[in-house]
Amino acid sequence: MPLKLILEGKRCLLVDDFSEFRYSVKKMLQSLGASDVDDTGDGDEAIDKIALKSYDLILCDYNLGENKRDGQQILEEAKHKEILKYSAIFIMITAENTMRMVMGAMEYKPDDYLTKPFTKEALLARLEKIMEKKNDFATIDKALARKDYHSALRMCNEKIQSKPKNLYELLKLKAELSITVGDYPEAESIYNQIVNIRRLPWALLGLGKALFLSNKHMEAKEIFLEIIDENRSFVEAYDWLAKVLEALGDSKEAQRMLMRALELSPKAILRQKALADLAYKNNDLATAENSYKQAVDLGKNSCFKSAKDYTGLAQVMLDKKTPEKALKILQDSKTIFTNDRESTLQATLMQGLAHKELGNEADLKGSIEEANSLFSGMKGTVNSVASLDIAGSFFKLGETDKANLIMQDVIRNNHDNEKVLKKAQEVFTSADMQTEGERMIAATKREIIKVNNDGVMLVKNGKLAEAIDFFSKAASGLPENKIINANAAQAMLMYMQKFGKTDKHVNQVQRYLDQIRKVDPTYKKYQELVAVYKKLTEA
């Protein structure tokens, strides 16, 4: 009986380091109707191919050779860079003895796993099952590529109405999109609807996430405990339980959950980073050191390679009173991330702390001068989280005026963000400036609230041209303040609705929207403004 030609017209990519295996699987794909099949044995080349071509199917071996990028890292980078469309099928090919290493990715999972060796009949059965789930996602793909989440949600709703075979897959996507746009109650409702029919593990996990994001921490905790009780190997449940426990103030138990997850899945780099940060917070320097080292090692071929892992490890060395080791790690970081000014600045500041510990006055002075020079050329380009770390280092080096300026800038850009403000207060407290920090935060919040209210009043009074000018000046000085940028965009959209659009105004609104997306793509008002902008520009 001839096999179904289910891959007719599909673009396929095969990634495996053994040419004989690629030849064999390529023949399988062709027997299923594929005529457009690319192949490679190299992970870097695979990423380049995915970036250049919109593949419908990717079969990727997990193990691509020692010290080479592996299949999981290819999947992570493709999804992280958003070069893999939602409707694409990604199947990870594994050997029996590597399954434990592959399973349990923290965020990015393949559609399925295939264990070597496999027959074309087994491949066909697996593809049919996945294709049924992903049927008719092409139109939604286009909206997702534009980050037009409201349109994607509308399309999901339209398809759900017809009760298709892949109903659960559509409900899953709708719930995920609801979380993306910040509509956590809707996501909770969808997941509850699914769980009440079938206790699907992914739906239970999603329900727990939605509850956590709605600050219903105790309810979320119960859900994650239920999942773990039913399946001790469901690694993601440990990750989210750790988040809940940390939010509830039990950081020691949160650390224990992450350690259990890593016993099940030791190669998850994001989980190693999370454990390193949490262990350091808990003053467990041995675990922090080990996890930062693991993150550094796992990051060598990963898109999640980060200078923060090096500076985190260096900070542990400083706390252990081994500044010489810290200096070596920091020099490695500066060499590896030589084109990243922010990373270079953070490493330079920490080098200053190491020199201070060693009593090297001349080197300490040189580090401070280098840091000041680097920072002066970076104003407005450093995100708030990194800025707080930089300010903390300046405080430790005695550069109080510089640190205060950075802190004020962070507070002005995040006057409504309690999480950032709490972290800012922690930085002040660590510098023995708790009272000064409380005063600065309170005064700066009042200042920005007044600025915003003055601009909103101009809009309410119909003075749109004045409001545009007012918010434009405010936004230029507060590039990370999502409320100011949102109101600047809204004033300009209202002006165009009344007086007509111009290229200048359209482009400026796009810049405001891009700025908000960088800071918080889930901000509800951002999605509403995108919908108005789209309607106006497409008219």
N, C-alpha and C positions, 0 to 999 in steps of 0.2 A: 504493500500500500504506500503510495507516494506521500512524502511529508508535506505539510501545509507551508505555503510560501509566505509566511507571516512577516518576513523581513524585506519584502519587495518594496523598493523605493526608500528604504531606510538607510541612513548614514551610520556606519558602524566603525568603532575603533577597538582594536585588540592590543592589549599591553601585556607583554610577557618577555622575560629575558632569554627564553629558550626558543630559537628560531624554528626548531622542529615542532614544538607545541603550537607556535603561532600558525605554522603551515597547516597543521591538523585541524585547528579550530576554525581557521579561515575557510577551509573546505566545508566544515559543518555549517557555517553562516551562509555560504553560497548555496548549499543544498536547501536552505530555508528561504531562498529568494533574494539574498543580499547581493548586490552587484557593486556597491560602493563601500569597500572595506579597507580601511587604513590600519597599519600595524606598526609597532615600535617596541623595542626592548628597553627603552630608557625613560625614566620618570620625568626628567626635565623636558624631553622632546614631547612626551605625552601632554604635558601642560600647555606647551606651545601649540600643539595641534588642536586641543580643546578650545584654546583662545581664538583660533583662526576659523574653526568650523563648528557648526551647530549639529552635534551628533545626537542621534536618536537612541543609540545603544553603545555602551562602553563595557567591555569585558576586561577586567584588570586583575592581574595576579597580585597577590599581597606582597610576596617576597621577590624583589627585583635585584637581589644581589647585596653582598655585604657593603656597608657604608654608602648605600644608594637610597634615594627616595623610595619609600614603599607605597603600596597601593592605597593605604589609608591616608597617607600624606598627599597623594594625588587628589583623592576625593575631597579632602579638607580644603586644599588650595583652590580647586575648581569651584567649590561652593562658596568659599570665603571671598573669592574674587568675583563671584556671580557670573561665571562664564559657562556654567552648566544649567541648562534650562530645567524647569520643574518637571516637564513631561519626559525628560530623558531618563532612560533606564541605565542604572549603574550596578553591575553585578561584580562582586569581589570573588575572585578565584583563590582558593586556599588549599594548602595541604592539611591533612588531618591534624598534624602536630602543631600547627600554627593557629588553630581556631581560637584558643584561649587568648592569644596575643591580639587577635584581630577584633574580637567581640568587645563590646562595652565602650565604644567611642562615646565621648561625652556629648558631642553635639551633632556631628556629621556621620550619618549612617548610610550604607549602600541600600539599594532596594532589596537585595538578596545576596546570599552566599552560595557558591558552588564549590564542592570539594573535589579535587582531582583524585582519580580520573573520572570523567563523565562522558556519557554518550550523547549523540545528537538528539535522541528521543528525550533524554532527561533535560537537555537544554531547551528543547521545544516546549516541554510541559511547564518549565519554570517561566519561560518568556510569555506563554499564553496567560498564565496566572497573573503576572505583573501587568501585562498589557490591558487585561480586563480592568484592573484597578486604575490604570492611568489613561484609560480611554477618553478621548475628547478633551484633553487638557491644553491643546494647542492655542486656543483663543485666550484662555486664562494666562498662559505663558507670556503672551505679549503684554498684557497689563502688568504682570509681575515684573517683567524686564524694565518697564517704565516706572516701577514703584508706585503705580496707580492702584493702591490697595482697595479703594472704594469700588472701582470698576471691577476688580477681581472678585470682590465680595458679591457684587450684583450678579456677575456671571455664575458664581457658585449657586446663588439662590435660584436663578433661572433653571439651572441644570438639576438641582435638588427637587424642584417641583415635579419633574417628570419621573421621579423615583427610579433612576437608572440602576443597573447592576452594581456599579461602583459607588453606590450611595455613601457607604461608610468613608470611602476615600475623599469624597467631596465634602462630607461633614467634617472630616479631619482637617482638610485644608481651610474650610471656613472658620473653624475654631482657631487654627494657627494664625490666620489673618486677623481675626478679632483680637487676639493677643497683640499682634503687631501694631494695630491701630489704637491699642490701649482700652479696648472695650472688654474688660475682664468679666463683667457680669454675663455678657453674651457668650463668651467662651465657656464659662462655667455652666451655663444653661445647655449648650450643645453637648458638652462632655457628659453632663448628667443624663441627658436624653439618650445618649449611646449606652452609658453604663447601666441604665435601667432596663435596657433590652438585652445587652450582652456585656459582661464584665471583661471587656477587651483591655489588656494591659496598657496599651498606648493611650486609651481613653482615660483610664484611671490616673495615669501619670499626668496627662493633660489637665484633668480636673484638679489634681494637686497643685500644678503650676498656677492655674487660674486663681485658686484659693490663696496661694502664697502671694501672688501679685496684687490681690485685693486686700492684702494685710490680714487675711483670716488664717493666722499662723497655726492656731491649735487644730483647726479643721484640716488644714493641709498636712500637718504632722500625722494625724490619724490615717489619712489616705496613704501617705508614703510608707507608714509602718505596716498597713494592710498589704500593700504591694510586696514589700520585703518578706512578710510572713508567708505570702502565697508563693513567692519565687525569690529565693535567696540569691539568685544569680542576676537579678534585674539591676544592673549596675547604676543606671541613671537615677533610680529611686534613692540610692544612697547619696548621690550628688545633691538632689533637691532636699532630702531630709537634712543634710548638712547645712544648706542655706537656711532652712526653717529654724534649726537649732541655734544657729548663730544669731538669727534675728530675735530669738527668744532669750538670748544672753547666755546660752550654754555652749560656749565656743570649744570647750574641752571635748564634749560629746560630739560636736560637729566634726572636730578633727578625727575622732575615732571612726566616724562614719566614712570619711574620705579615705582613711587608711584601709578600711575593710573593702572599699570599692577598688582601691589600687591592688589589693591582694588578688582580686578577681581579674583586673585588667590593668597590668602595670605599665603599658605603653601609651596611655592617654596623656598627652602633654598638658592639656588644659587642666586636667585633674591634678597633675603634679604641681602645676603653678598654684592652683587653689590651696592645695595642702601646704605648700611652702609658705605662702602668705599667712595662712591660718596658724600654722605651727609657730611662726615667728611672733605673731600676735599673742600666742599663748606662752611665749618665752621658752618654747621647746626647741632650743637651738640645734640639737642633734638631728631632729626630724626635718627642721627647716633647711639645714645644710644639705642633707641627703636629697631632699625633694628639689631644691634649687639646682643641685648638680645633675639630677635626672632630667630636669627641664632643659638645662643647657645642652645636655647630650642628645636628648630627643629633638631638640630644636635645630640641630645642624642641617637637616634636610627638610625642615618644616616651614610653612608660611607663618607659623606662630613663633618662630625664633624671635627673641626679644632681648634687648639690652637690659630690661628690668630684671630678668633672671640673673644676669651678671652682677648688677648693682645690689640685688637682694642677697646674693651669695657673699658679696664683698661686705655688706652690712653685718652679716653673721660673723664674718672673720674679725671685723672691728669689735663687735660685742664680745668675741672670744679672746680679745686682746692679742690678735695676731695680724697687726696692720701690714706687715710685709706681704703676707698672703693676699690681703685685700688689694694691695697695690698691683700685684701681678694679675689678678682677675680683672681689675679695672683697666689695665693696659691692654689686656686681651680684648675687652669690650670696645675700647677706642679703636683698636686695629680692625676688628670685625665690622663695626658700625661707623666706619670713618666718614661716610657721607651723611650721617644722621646727626644734625647739629644738636637736637634736643638730647639724644643719648650721650653725645660727647660732653655736653654741659653737665649732665647728671654725674657722669663718670669723673669729670674734672673736679666737681664739688666734693665728691666722696674721696678723691685723691687728696684734696686739701685736708679732710678730716683725718686721713691716715697719716699725713705729714705732721699734723698737729699732735696726734698721739705719739709719734716718734720724736717730736721736738725739732723737726727740720724746719726752722723758721723761714729760711730762704725759699725752700720748695713750697711751703704753705703760702707765702706771699705770691709766688708765681702762679699757684693754682687759683688763688682769689682773683688775680689780675686777668688770667685766662678766662675764668668763669664770667667775670664782669663784661669782658669783651664779647664773649659768645652771646650772653643774654641781651646785650644792648642791640644786637642785630636780629633779635628774634621776637621783638615785641609784637603781640597780637597773633603769633603763630603757634604758641604752646597751649595745649588744652588745660583745663582747670585741674584735673587730677595730677598731671605732671607738674603743673605750676605749684601745687601745694607741697609736693616732694622737694622741689627746687627751693621754695621758701624755707622749708624746714632745715635744709642743708645750710642756707645762708644764715639762718638764726644760729645754728651750731658753730659756724665759723666767725660769729660776732658781727656779721654784716646786717645789723638790725634794720637800718633804714631801707636797704634794698629789699629785705624780706617783707617789711611792712607794706611797701609799694606793691609787691606781688600779691600779698594777701588781700589788700583792698581791691585790686583788679579782679581777683577771683570772686570775691563777695559781690562786687557790682554786677558781674556776669551771671551770678547764681543766686540772686537775692530771694528767690522763691524755692530753691532746691535745698530742702532740709538735710538731705544726705551729705551734700557738699559742705553746707554750713557746719554740720556736726564735725566733719573731718577737719575743717578749718579751725574750729575751736580746739580740737585735739592737738593741732600743730602749735597753736598759741600756748596751750597748757604744757606741752612738752618743753617749750622754751621759757617756762616760768613766767608767762605773760597772760594768765587766764583772765584777769580783770580787764586788761587792755584789749584782749580779743573780744570779750563780751561787749565792750563799749563800741569797738569798731564795727562789729557785725550789726548791732542795733542801729547805729547811726547811718551806716551805709544802706541798710534795708530801707530806712525812712527816706533817704535821698532818692533811691531808684523808684520807690513806690510813688513818690511825688512827681518825679519826671514822667512816669508812665501815666499817672492820673491827669497831668497837665495836657499830655498829648491826646488822651482819650476824650477830654473835654472839648478840645478843638474839633475832633471828629463829630461829637454829639451836637455841637453848635453849627455844623455844616461848613466849617472853615477847612475844607479838605486840602487846599493848596498849602495853607499854613501848617496843617498837620503833617503833610508829606515832608515838608522842609524840616519840621521839628523832629519827627521820628528818624529821618535820614541822618541828621547830625547825631542823634542819640545812638542809633544802631552802629554808626561808624566807630564810636567809642566803646561800644558794648557788643562786639561781634559774637559772643557766645551766649548772650542773653536772649533766650528763645521768645520770651514775652514781648520784649521791645521789637525784635525782628518780626514777630508775627503781626504786631500792631502796625509796624511800618508797611508790611506787605498789604494788610487789610486796608489801610488808608489809601494806598495807591490803587488797589483794585476797585475800591468805591469810587475814586476819582475817575478811573477809566470807564466804569459802568455809567457814569453820569455824563462825561465829556468826550468819551471815545478813547480808544487805545492808541498808543504810539510805541514804536520800537524801543525807545529809551525806557519808557515805563515798564513795558513787558520784560525787558532784560533785567531791570532793577528788581522787579518782583521775583524773577527767577533766582537772582542772587540771594535775596532774603530767604526764599524757600530752601535753597541749597544750604544756607547757613544753619537754618533750623534743623534740617535733616541730619547734618553732621553732629549736632548736639543731641537731638532726641527725635528719631524718626517715628516714635510711637506717640508723640504729642498730639492729642486729639485735634486741637485747633489747626495744626499743620495739615492734617488730612483734609479738613474742611476747606482750608485755603487752596490746597492743590485742586480740589474739585471745582472751586470757583474760577481759579486761574485757567484750568483746562477748558471750561465752558466758554470763558471769555476769549481765549486765544484761538479756539477752534470755530468760533462763530463767523 
